[in-house]
Amino acid sequence: MKESTLFRAMTHDGSARILVLDSTAIVNRMIACHHTMPTASAALGRLLTATSMIGSMMGEKEDSVTIGINGDGPAGRLLAVSDYAGNVRGYIENPMVDPPRRANGKLNVGCAVGQGFLYMAKEYKNAQPQTGTVEITSGEIAEDITRYFAESEQIPTVCALGVLIGTDGNCIAAGGVLIQLLPFADDATVSKIEENVDKLKSPSALFEKGMTPEQIAALAMEGIEYDPFDELTVEYRCTCSRERMKRGLKKLSEKELRGLFDEEEADGHPRVLTTTCRFCNNCYEFTEKDLNLLA
């Protein structure tokens, strides 16, 4: 499987920046981790795509962005985290959600997500954390990201996301486009971007046709001079480890830890506490000795 690639550029006059991500490999890795049904795959896949692009705009290696969706739909909570290089991981509370499709045959992500709130938290190495929350507009993810930037950060933004799932449950194509206007954007450039927006409504369809992120960027910037910045390889990357899980458990009190072990069957063998990473479903086992609980 080819890698996911992220293309970044800026208009020649400095009016806008554009990011285009082919996230097909990211979404398929997520499906393999979470065993999601088609609508769950589309919902979390869209969120992962958006979060990766936004994460890649962070400045320092230690910076990160977390986007959460707390809706009242059957999907439950969705969460995605990206580092500054666009590597992303995510979680959906109900990976089995798969409501009836829309009348046009498309997956009903909005129904799965429901109404509620989207929040974004940015962690910086050299600055105070930044957080914001907006009401969910449609639950289709792209519109909600657009609304967040408009209301919480006052940045005019175009966001288009798409995930195409095949009959076998795998992702055929997935991707996204993010265009943000910068301060003092030229009116002529803005008008051209607005003219081109309709061409970007279905990024997954463009990728399915074999277009590259750079070709889709050219479509978005048709009639506008722009300067390519770079192209990154990004991936679904979990940061869990046995040591990290152990540190998390050690934050619990001794009483709480002993209570967890008391719930486990012994059968004459050392009791084992199993923890599972919510981002990749890797399991880690710990004995009481591992956690220094033996008298």
SULBELTA-V735675 format. One record per pair of residues at least 24 apart in sequence whose ideal C-beta (glycine too) atoms are under 6 Angstrom apart, sorted by sequence separation. I is the first residue (numbers start at 1). J is the second residue. D is the distance in whole Angstrom. If there is no record, write none. Layout:
# SULBELTA-V735675
i;j;d
I;J;D
I;J;D
This chain:
# SULBELTA-V735675
i;j;d
1;25;5
196;220;5
155;180;5
156;181;4
23;49;4
58;84;4
113;139;3
118;144;5
177;203;6
196;222;5
55;82;3
176;203;6
261;288;6
21;49;6
55;83;6
110;138;5
120;148;6
175;203;4
51;80;4
110;139;4
175;204;6
52;82;5
56;86;4
110;140;5
118;148;6
174;204;5
245;275;5
21;52;6
47;78;5
51;82;5
55;86;5
109;140;5
173;204;5
192;223;5
21;53;5
43;75;6
48;80;5
175;207;5
192;224;5
47;80;5
19;53;5
44;78;6
52;86;4
173;207;4
257;291;6
173;208;4
189;224;6
52;88;4
51;88;5
75;112;4
240;277;4
74;112;6
75;113;5
73;112;5
158;197;6
245;284;5
48;88;5
73;113;5
160;200;4
162;202;5
164;204;4
73;114;3
162;203;4
163;204;6
238;279;5
48;90;5
71;113;4
72;114;4
162;204;3
238;280;4
240;282;6
242;284;5
71;114;4
72;115;6
160;203;5
177;220;6
72;116;5
164;208;6
71;116;4
44;90;5
70;116;5
70;117;5
44;92;5
69;118;5
6;56;6
68;119;5
40;92;5
67;120;5
40;95;5
66;121;5
40;97;5
65;122;5
39;97;6
36;95;4
37;96;5
39;98;5
64;123;5
38;98;6
34;95;5
37;98;4
63;124;5
63;125;6
62;125;4
42;107;5
60;125;4
71;136;6
43;109;5
42;109;5
39;107;5
38;107;6
43;112;5
39;112;5
6;86;5
47;141;6
46;141;4
50;145;5
50;161;6
49;161;5
46;161;4
46;163;6
45;163;4
42;163;4
53;176;6
41;165;5
53;178;5
50;176;6
38;165;4
49;176;4
45;174;5
27;163;6
28;170;6
28;171;5
27;171;4
86;232;6
24;171;6
27;174;4
87;234;6
86;234;4
87;235;6
24;173;5
89;238;5
24;174;5
87;237;4
23;174;5
23;175;5
22;175;5
21;175;6
21;176;5
20;177;5
19;178;5
18;179;5
16;179;6
17;180;6
16;181;5
15;185;4
15;186;5
13;186;5
15;189;4
11;189;6
52;234;6
22;207;6
91;278;5
91;279;6
89;279;4
22;213;5
20;213;4
20;216;5
20;217;5
18;217;6
18;220;6
7;213;4
30;236;5
7;214;5
29;236;4
5;213;6
9;217;6
7;217;5
26;236;5
11;224;6
12;225;4
12;226;6
11;226;5
12;227;6
9;226;5
10;227;6
9;228;5
9;229;5
8;229;4
8;230;6
7;231;5
5;231;6
6;232;5
5;233;6
6;234;5
3;233;5
4;234;5
33;280;5
33;281;6
